[in-house]
């Protein structure tokens, strides 16, 4: 059910943002089409489709909020159990240390083997104690790369965020989707490295939501990855999300990527790229997103010349 709702929210109309040009809450996905374009859209099927898409998206977000809250409660309960175990182990270690100290100068007839066994047990308990103390950090630490080298990304100290980024690569589709929406809700810049990695996910919804989140975060380090996705992803909703993210990031170096999106097979991708470029150039250079492919290619050459002149 969750996957169906998520896919509906992404695919309906023009995806998560729609084509109406309306903005939602601050930081939430919104179309970048200008008022002149959005205002000319006739009421009717298109508006109803966008409304249904927005409602579906909000429904999915609400489900994910509830799931995230449930996971947070479960984590808190587990942490309480760990802390209780930790307190018990600390008491056991203290007791054994006292016993070991008392036996450090054994009386006549005592058994040295008993002292050795106690010290061995004490060492084992200390190892267990150390491992429990490291649990939160271990949950947040990134996995090593296949060649054994440490990955070039930070360690997340927040256990909730760490759980979400870990679930982005889960084998379970529901967990992957839930993690993507939870990270969109969190809007935490520290998660950018994992969001960039998730742009290669096999799941369309995950790729799309992660691309939009990177745009909301204005994550400049994601520019090259988003450019590749905007050009090559097989799903138009993902290409649209990546293109809009590049526009939000606003890096001048992305202008060539936007120029190339003028030839995209998806009309909405062409539209948002054109509106962004028109805002930069202050002119249209003969381009019409709805023109024939031949006409669009001719105008595209003019935009290439314009982009080169900016370097």
C-alpha positions in Angstrom: 0.0 0.0 0.0 2.8 2.4 1.0 4.7 1.8 -2.3 1.5 2.2 -4.4 0.8 5.6 -2.6 4.4 6.7 -3.0 4.5 5.8 -6.7 1.2 7.5 -7.2 2.5 10.7 -5.5 5.6 10.7 -7.7 3.9 9.7 -11.0 0.6 11.6 -10.8 0.5 14.8 -12.9 4.2 15.8 -13.1 5.5 14.1 -10.0 5.9 15.3 -6.5 5.9 19.0 -7.4 3.1 19.0 -10.0 2.8 21.6 -12.8 0.5 24.2 -11.1 3.4 26.4 -9.9 2.0 26.4 -6.4 4.3 26.3 -3.4 3.7 24.2 -0.3 5.3 24.6 3.1 8.7 26.2 3.3 11.3 23.7 2.2 8.7 21.3 0.8 8.8 20.2 -2.9 7.4 22.9 -5.1 7.3 23.5 -8.9 9.7 26.1 -10.2 7.5 27.0 -13.2 6.7 30.8 -13.2 3.4 32.4 -12.5 3.0 33.2 -16.2 3.1 29.5 -17.1 1.2 28.2 -14.0 -1.5 30.9 -14.3 -2.4 29.9 -17.8 -3.1 26.3 -16.9 -6.9 25.7 -17.3 -8.8 24.4 -14.3 -10.1 20.9 -14.7 -8.4 17.6 -15.2 -4.8 19.0 -14.8 -5.7 20.8 -11.6 -7.5 17.8 -10.2 -4.6 15.5 -11.0 -2.2 17.8 -9.2 -4.5 18.0 -6.2 -4.7 14.2 -6.1 -0.9 14.0 -6.4 -0.4 16.5 -3.5 -3.0 14.6 -1.4 -1.3 11.3 -2.1 2.1 12.8 -1.2 0.8 14.2 2.1 -0.8 10.9 2.9 2.5 9.1 2.3 4.4 11.6 4.4 1.9 11.2 7.3 2.3 7.4 7.1 6.1 7.9 7.2 5.8 10.2 10.2 3.9 7.6 12.1 6.3 4.9 11.1 9.3 7.1 12.1 7.7 7.8 15.5 7.1 4.1 16.1 10.7 3.4 15.2 11.9 6.2 17.5 9.9 4.7 20.4 11.3 1.2 19.7 14.8 2.6 19.7 14.2 4.5 23.0 13.0 1.2 24.6 16.0 -0.7 23.3 18.3 2.0 24.6 16.7 1.8 28.0 17.3 -1.9 28.1 20.9 -1.4 27.0 21.4 1.2 29.7 19.9 -1.2 32.3 22.3 -3.9 31.2 25.2 -1.5 31.3 24.4 -0.6 34.9 24.3 -4.2 35.8 27.6 -4.9 34.2 29.2 -2.0 35.9 28.1 -3.4 39.2 29.4 -6.8 38.3 32.8 -5.4 37.2 33.1 -3.4 40.4 32.3 -6.4 42.5 34.8 -8.6 40.6 37.5 -5.9 40.9 37.0 -5.8 44.7 37.2 -9.6 44.9 40.3 -9.7 42.7 41.9 -7.1 44.9 41.1 -9.1 48.0 42.7 -12.2 46.5 45.8 -10.4 45.1 47.7 -11.5 48.3 46.2 -15.0 48.8 46.3 -16.7 52.2 47.9 -20.0 52.8 45.9 -22.8 51.1 44.2 -20.5 48.6 43.9 -21.6 45.0 45.8 -19.4 42.5 43.6 -20.9 39.8 40.6 -19.2 41.2 42.3 -15.8 41.1 43.2 -16.4 37.4 39.6 -17.4 36.6 38.2 -14.3 38.3 40.7 -12.0 36.4 39.8 -13.7 33.1 36.1 -13.3 33.8 36.7 -9.6 34.7 38.5 -9.0 31.4 35.7 -10.6 29.5 33.1 -8.4 31.3 35.1 -5.3 30.5 35.1 -6.2 26.9 31.3 -6.6 26.9 31.0 -3.3 28.8 33.1 -1.5 26.2 31.1 -3.0 23.4 27.8 -1.8 24.9 29.2 1.7 25.4 30.1 1.8 21.7 26.6 0.7 20.5 25.3 4.2 19.6 28.5 5.1 17.7 28.6 1.7 15.9 25.0 2.2 14.8 25.9 5.6 13.3 29.2 4.8 11.7 29.3 4.2 8.0 30.1 0.8 6.7 33.6 0.3 5.3 34.1 0.2 1.5 34.7 -3.2 -0.2 38.5 -2.6 -0.4 38.6 -1.9 3.3 39.3 1.9 3.0 37.2 4.2 5.2 34.5 6.0 3.1 34.8 9.7 2.6 31.8 10.7 4.6 31.2 11.8 8.2 30.0 9.8 11.1 26.4 10.5 12.2 26.2 10.9 15.9 22.4 11.1 15.8 21.1 7.5 16.1 17.8 8.3 14.4 19.4 9.8 11.3 21.9 7.0 11.3 19.1 4.5 11.2 17.4 6.3 8.3 20.6 6.5 6.2 21.2 2.8 6.9 17.7 1.9 5.7 18.3 3.7 2.4 20.2 0.6 1.3 17.9 -1.9 3.0 16.8 -4.9 0.9 13.2 -4.1 1.9 11.4 -1.6 -0.4 9.2 -0.3 2.3 12.1 0.5 4.6 14.0 2.2 1.7 11.0 4.4 0.9 10.3 5.2 4.5 13.9 6.2 5.0 13.9 8.5 2.0 10.8 10.3 3.2 12.1 10.5 6.8 15.3 12.2 5.5 13.3 14.6 3.4 11.4 15.5 6.6 14.6 15.9 8.6 16.3 18.1 6.0 19.7 17.7 7.8 22.8 18.7 5.7 24.8 16.0 7.4 22.9 13.3 5.5 23.9 14.7 2.1 26.6 12.0 1.4 24.1 9.2 1.9 21.5 11.0 -0.2 23.9 11.3 -3.0 24.7 7.6 -2.8 21.0 6.8 -2.9 20.6 8.6 -6.3 21.8 5.2 -7.6 19.0 3.3 -5.8 17.0 0.7 -7.8 13.8 2.3 -6.5 12.4 5.3 -8.5 10.7 6.8 -5.4 13.9 6.7 -3.4 15.9 8.4 -6.2 13.3 11.1 -6.7 12.8 12.0 -3.1 16.6 12.0 -2.4 17.2 14.3 -5.4 14.5 16.7 -4.1 16.0 16.6 -0.6 19.4 17.5 -1.9 17.8 20.4 -3.7 16.1 21.6 -0.5 19.4 21.3 1.3 21.1 23.2 -1.6 23.9 20.6 -1.3 26.6 22.0 -3.7 28.6 18.8 -3.3 25.7 16.9 -5.0 25.9 19.0 -8.2 27.9 16.5 -10.4 25.8 13.5 -9.3 22.6 15.4 -9.9 23.7 16.5 -13.4 24.4 12.8 -14.3 20.9 11.8 -12.9 19.1 14.7 -14.7 20.7 13.5 -18.0 20.6 9.7 -17.8 18.0 8.5 -15.4 15.4 6.3 -17.2 12.5 7.8 -15.2 11.3 11.3 -16.1 10.1 12.0 -12.6 13.7 11.4 -11.3 15.2 13.6 -14.1 12.7 16.3 -13.2 13.6 16.1 -9.5 17.3 16.2 -10.3 16.8 19.2 -12.6 14.8 21.1 -10.1 17.4 20.3 -7.4 20.2 21.8 -9.7 18.1 24.9 -10.1 17.7 25.2 -6.3 21.4 24.7 -5.7 22.0 27.5 -8.2 25.6 26.7 -9.2 26.6 28.6 -12.3 28.5 25.5 -13.4 25.2 23.7 -14.0 24.1 26.0 -16.8 25.3 23.6 -19.5 23.4 20.7 -17.8 20.3 22.8 -17.9 20.8 23.8 -21.5 21.0 20.1 -22.4 17.7 19.5 -20.6 16.0 21.6 -23.3 16.1 18.5 -25.4 14.7 16.2 -22.8 11.9 13.8 -23.9 9.7 14.9 -20.9 8.0 18.3 -21.5 8.0 19.2 -17.9 11.8 18.7 -17.6 12.2 21.0 -20.7 9.9 23.6 -19.2 11.6 23.9 -15.8 15.1 24.0 -17.4 13.9 26.7 -19.9 12.3 28.9 -17.2 15.5 28.7 -15.2 17.7 29.6 -18.2 15.4 32.4 -19.3 15.8 33.9 -15.8 19.5 33.7 -16.1 19.7 35.1 -19.7 16.8 37.5 -19.6 15.7 36.2 -23.1 14.2 33.2 -24.8 16.6 32.8 -27.7 13.8 31.4 -29.9 13.1 28.4 -27.7 9.7 27.0 -27.1 9.3 23.9 -24.9 6.3 22.7 -26.9 7.8 23.3 -30.3 8.8 20.5 -32.7 12.0 18.6 -32.0 13.6 20.2 -35.0 12.8 23.7 -33.8 13.9 22.9 -30.3 17.2 21.6 -31.6 17.8 24.8 -33.5 17.1 26.9 -30.5 19.3 24.6 -28.4 22.3 25.6 -30.5 21.7 29.2 -29.6 21.5 28.3 -25.9 24.8 26.4 -26.2 26.4 29.5 -27.7 25.0 31.6 -24.9 26.3 29.2 -22.3 29.8 29.2 -23.8 29.8 33.0 -23.8 29.4 32.9 -20.0 32.5 30.9 -19.3 
